[in-house]
Amino acid sequence: MTDNNTPGSPSPESDIPSLPADGYLGDHAVRAEWDNRYADRQQLWSGRPNGALVAEVTGLTPGRVLDVGCGEGADAVWLARAGWDVTALEVSGVALERAAGHARDAGLTVRWVHAALTEAPLPPASFDLVSAQYPALLRTPDAAAERALLAAVAPGGVLLLVHHAGMDTEQAHDSGFDPADYVWPSMVAALLDDDWEVEVDEQRPRVAPDGGAGAHHTDDLVLRARRLR
């Protein structure tokens, strides 16, 4: 896959206002919930980039990317190493500290944003790639998270949304995690209009990193759409 678009506009760093004194924008109960999940383990995920991200992004011209729900930073670090100008967003401060440490260890620069996507002070329509990998966005009755994803993509840019197949039939976990609470690719696809071209919308075998939470899932749902205007 190739992308003939030139990289986007200048670095968004100056476009992102400072966060409040406590460093977080969003629902504090959600932040605490995810902080607790990360704090329960020294490392929650595998530490390697998601296979679907690597498959879909390899060959694209690096530009400005928004990594939504960046977790411990494996995707963000991989993207930065590949030449992307990375803004990585996460609700968990515990995860962000780990992610920032990984980037520092790799000698890479990543712009970290501690916020929910719907509250994040991001410049609209400014990212050449917006990536959300697996359960990263809580559903709302007004589809605010889905619309925020679409709004972040620049004209000519790509939205990549990846989720575990079959989670719609799973029950809430003992930990309180309920897959039904999160945005699915089909929910985003339902909002796409003539300003978008769907390039990939499929279920495929998952290229799963060894270890880490979620390693038991075997198939991915992959939605890749390009914003035409």
C-alpha positions as CSV (number, residue, x, y, z in Angstrom):
1,M,0.0,0.0,0.0
2,T,1.2,3.5,-0.8
3,D,0.1,7.0,0.0
4,N,0.7,9.7,-2.6
5,N,-0.2,12.5,-0.3
6,T,2.5,14.7,0.9
7,P,3.0,14.9,4.7
8,G,0.6,17.3,6.5
9,S,1.1,20.8,7.8
10,P,3.7,21.9,10.4
11,S,4.0,20.3,13.8
12,P,0.8,20.6,15.9
13,E,2.7,21.2,19.1
14,S,2.0,24.9,19.2
15,D,-1.7,24.2,18.4
16,I,-2.3,22.2,21.5
17,P,-3.1,24.3,24.6
18,S,-1.7,23.4,28.0
19,L,-3.7,20.9,30.0
20,P,-5.1,21.9,33.4
21,A,-3.1,21.8,36.6
22,D,-3.8,18.2,37.3
23,G,-2.7,17.3,33.8
24,Y,-5.9,15.5,32.7
25,L,-9.0,16.4,30.7
26,G,-11.9,13.9,30.9
27,D,-13.9,11.8,33.3
28,H,-11.8,11.2,36.4
29,A,-13.6,7.9,37.2
30,V,-12.6,6.6,33.8
31,R,-9.0,7.7,34.4
32,A,-9.0,5.9,37.8
33,E,-10.5,2.7,36.3
34,W,-7.7,2.5,33.7
35,D,-5.0,3.5,36.1
36,N,-6.0,0.6,38.3
37,R,-5.8,-1.8,35.4
38,Y,-2.3,-0.7,34.5
39,A,-1.1,-0.5,38.1
40,D,-2.1,-4.2,38.7
41,R,0.7,-5.3,36.3
42,Q,4.2,-4.1,35.7
43,Q,3.4,-4.3,32.0
44,L,-0.1,-4.8,30.6
45,W,0.6,-5.2,26.9
46,S,3.3,-7.0,24.9
47,G,5.5,-4.0,24.3
48,R,5.4,-4.5,20.5
49,P,3.3,-2.6,17.9
50,N,0.0,-4.0,16.9
51,G,0.2,-6.1,13.8
52,A,-2.7,-4.5,12.0
53,L,-1.2,-1.1,12.5
54,V,2.1,-2.2,11.0
55,A,0.3,-3.9,8.0
56,E,-1.8,-0.9,7.2
57,V,0.7,1.9,7.8
58,T,3.8,0.4,6.2
59,G,4.1,2.2,2.9
60,L,2.2,5.3,3.9
61,T,4.1,8.6,3.7
62,P,4.9,9.7,7.2
63,G,3.1,12.8,8.4
64,R,1.2,13.8,11.5
65,V,-0.4,11.0,13.4
66,L,-2.8,10.8,16.3
67,D,-2.5,7.5,18.3
68,V,-5.8,7.3,20.3
69,G,-5.6,5.2,23.5
70,C,-1.9,4.8,23.2
71,G,-1.5,2.6,26.3
72,E,2.1,1.9,27.1
73,G,3.3,3.4,23.9
74,A,4.4,0.6,21.6
75,D,2.5,1.9,18.6
76,A,3.6,5.5,19.3
77,V,7.2,4.5,19.5
78,W,7.0,2.4,16.4
79,L,5.4,5.3,14.5
80,A,8.0,7.8,15.7
81,R,10.8,5.5,14.7
82,A,9.2,5.2,11.3
83,G,9.4,9.0,10.9
84,W,5.9,10.1,11.9
85,D,5.2,13.2,13.9
86,V,3.3,11.5,16.8
87,T,0.7,12.8,19.1
88,A,-0.4,10.1,21.5
89,L,-3.5,10.3,23.7
90,E,-4.3,8.2,26.7
91,V,-6.6,8.5,29.8
92,S,-4.4,6.5,32.1
93,G,-1.5,8.5,33.7
94,V,0.1,5.2,34.7
95,A,0.2,4.1,31.1
96,L,1.5,7.5,29.9
97,E,4.4,7.5,32.3
98,R,5.4,4.1,31.0
99,A,5.0,5.2,27.4
100,A,7.0,8.3,27.8
101,G,9.8,6.2,29.4
102,H,9.9,3.9,26.4
103,A,10.1,6.8,24.1
104,R,12.9,8.4,26.1
105,D,14.8,5.1,26.1
106,A,14.5,4.9,22.4
107,G,15.7,8.5,21.9
108,L,12.4,9.5,20.2
109,T,10.1,12.5,20.5
110,V,6.4,11.9,21.1
111,R,3.8,14.5,22.1
112,W,1.8,13.0,25.0
113,V,-1.8,14.2,25.7
114,H,-3.4,13.1,29.0
115,A,-7.1,13.4,28.0
116,A,-10.2,11.6,26.7
117,L,-10.5,12.1,22.9
118,T,-13.8,14.0,23.3
119,E,-12.1,16.5,25.7
120,A,-8.7,16.7,24.2
121,P,-7.5,20.1,23.0
122,L,-6.5,18.9,19.5
123,P,-6.5,21.0,16.3
124,P,-9.3,19.7,14.1
125,A,-8.8,18.1,10.7
126,S,-5.0,18.2,11.1
127,F,-3.8,14.6,11.3
128,D,-2.7,12.6,8.2
129,L,-3.4,9.4,10.2
130,V,-5.7,8.8,13.1
131,S,-5.2,5.3,14.7
132,A,-7.4,3.7,17.4
133,Q,-6.4,0.2,18.2
134,Y,-8.8,-2.1,20.1
135,P,-11.1,-0.9,22.9
136,A,-9.9,2.7,23.1
137,L,-13.1,4.8,23.1
138,L,-16.1,4.7,25.4
139,R,-19.5,4.9,23.6
140,T,-21.8,7.9,24.3
141,P,-25.4,8.3,23.3
142,D,-24.6,11.1,20.9
143,A,-21.7,9.2,19.2
144,A,-19.3,12.0,20.4
145,A,-16.3,9.7,20.3
146,E,-16.9,8.5,16.8
147,R,-17.4,12.0,15.6
148,A,-14.3,13.2,17.3
149,L,-12.3,10.5,15.5
150,L,-13.6,11.6,12.1
151,A,-13.1,15.3,12.9
152,A,-9.4,14.8,13.7
153,V,-8.5,13.4,10.2
154,A,-7.1,15.9,7.7
155,P,-8.5,16.0,4.1
156,G,-6.5,13.3,2.3
157,G,-5.7,11.6,5.6
158,V,-6.5,8.1,6.8
159,L,-8.6,6.8,9.7
160,L,-7.5,3.3,11.0
161,L,-9.7,1.6,13.5
162,V,-9.0,-1.9,14.7
163,H,-10.9,-4.0,17.1
164,H,-11.1,-7.6,18.3
165,A,-13.7,-9.7,16.4
166,G,-16.3,-11.5,18.5
167,M,-16.2,-9.2,21.5
168,D,-19.8,-8.3,20.9
169,T,-20.8,-11.7,22.2
170,E,-18.6,-11.4,25.3
171,Q,-20.0,-10.6,28.7
172,A,-18.6,-8.1,31.1
173,H,-15.4,-9.2,32.8
174,D,-15.0,-9.7,36.6
175,S,-12.7,-6.6,36.5
176,G,-15.7,-4.5,35.3
177,F,-14.6,-4.2,31.7
178,D,-17.6,-4.5,29.4
179,P,-16.9,-4.7,25.6
180,A,-20.3,-3.3,24.9
181,D,-19.2,0.0,26.5
182,Y,-16.7,0.7,23.7
183,V,-16.9,2.0,20.1
184,W,-16.8,-0.6,17.4
185,P,-15.6,-0.1,13.8
186,S,-19.2,-0.6,12.5
187,M,-20.3,2.4,14.6
188,V,-17.8,4.6,12.9
189,A,-18.5,3.2,9.5
190,A,-22.1,4.1,9.9
191,L,-21.2,7.8,10.1
192,L,-19.1,7.9,7.0
193,D,-20.6,9.9,4.2
194,D,-19.5,11.0,0.6
195,D,-16.5,12.8,2.1
196,W,-15.0,9.4,2.8
197,E,-13.7,6.4,0.9
198,V,-13.6,3.1,2.6
199,E,-10.4,1.3,1.7
200,V,-10.6,-1.7,4.0
201,D,-13.5,-3.0,6.0
202,E,-13.0,-6.6,6.9
203,Q,-12.4,-9.3,9.5
204,R,-9.0,-11.0,9.2
205,P,-6.7,-13.3,11.2
206,R,-4.9,-11.3,13.9
207,V,-1.1,-10.8,13.7
208,A,-0.7,-10.9,17.5
209,P,2.4,-10.0,19.4
210,D,3.4,-12.6,21.9
211,G,2.2,-12.1,25.5
212,G,0.3,-9.2,27.0
213,A,-3.4,-8.8,27.6
214,G,-5.6,-9.6,24.7
215,A,-3.2,-12.2,23.2
216,H,-6.0,-14.8,23.1
217,H,-8.0,-13.0,20.4
218,T,-7.5,-14.6,17.0
219,D,-9.3,-12.2,14.6
220,D,-9.3,-8.5,14.0
221,L,-12.0,-6.2,12.6
222,V,-10.2,-3.6,10.5
223,L,-11.7,-0.3,9.2
224,R,-9.5,1.9,7.1
225,A,-11.1,5.0,5.5
226,R,-9.6,8.0,3.6
227,R,-11.1,11.5,4.0
228,L,-11.5,12.9,0.5
229,R,-12.4,16.5,1.5
